[in-house]
């Protein structure tokens, strides 16, 4: 049976992650509070950030930037970095 969490991003009860997606306390917080659907949305947003800001993931500063953005994306605490992505019309 799938694990259910009350997703902080979606605001609903949804299927939880299978394991912590990130190391340390932030990873545990994500595991406890984020659904698979919200995590998939984050991965798309993260890809846009990597491309837009031309981040090199072997650079520690780039990884710190993504970790801060991930925390803001799920838990608030500041304005997200902007991208030029515009969703297609519905």
N, C-alpha and C positions, 0 to 999 in steps of 0.2 A: 504494500500500500504506500502511495506517495505521501510525503511529508507536506503538510499544509502550513503556510505562514500568513500572517496579515501583512501584506506587502506595503511598505512605507511609500513606495513610488506610485503604485496603482490604487492604493486605498481600499483594497478588497482582499478577501481570503483567496489564495491561489497556491498552486503547487510550488513548494520550496526547492531550493538548490540541493543537489545531491551531496555536495561537499563545499567547504569554504573556498571561494574563488580567488582569494588573496591571502597572503600570510599575515599572521599577527592578529592583534585585537580588531583592526578594521575588517579583516577577513571573517572573523567570528561574528561581528556585528552585521555584516552583509548576509552571512549564512542564516542568522536568526531572523532577519527582517526583510529580505528581498526575495521576490519570486523569480522563477525561471524566465517568465515573460519579460519582466522588468530588466533582468540581467541581459537578455538578448537585445533589448532596446539600448542598453548602455554600450554593449559591444559595437553596435552600429554608430553610436555617437562617438565612442572612443576612436573608431576608425576614421571618422571625419576629422577629429582633432589631430590625429597623427598625420593625416594627409595635409590638412590646412596649415598646420604649424611646422610641417616637415620635421617631425620629431624623429630622433634616432634613439631607439629603445635601449641601445647599449650605453647611452648617456644617463648617468644617475639623475641629473637635473630634469631630464625629460620624464623619467619614471616618477619622480617626486611630483612634477606638474600633473601627470595623469592621476596619481593617487589623490591629490588635493581636489581635482575636478570630479573624481569618482565620489568622494565624500560629499562634495557640494551637490552633485547630481541626485544622490539618494537621500541625504540627510539635511540639506540646506546649508546655511552658514555662509552665504555670499553669492555673488553673481557668477554664473557660468561663463567660461571663455566663449567668445562668439565665433561662429563659423558662417560662411556664406551660403550654407545649405538652405535650399528652399524646397519644402516638400511638394511633390506634384499635386495638381488640383484633383479633388475627389471626384 
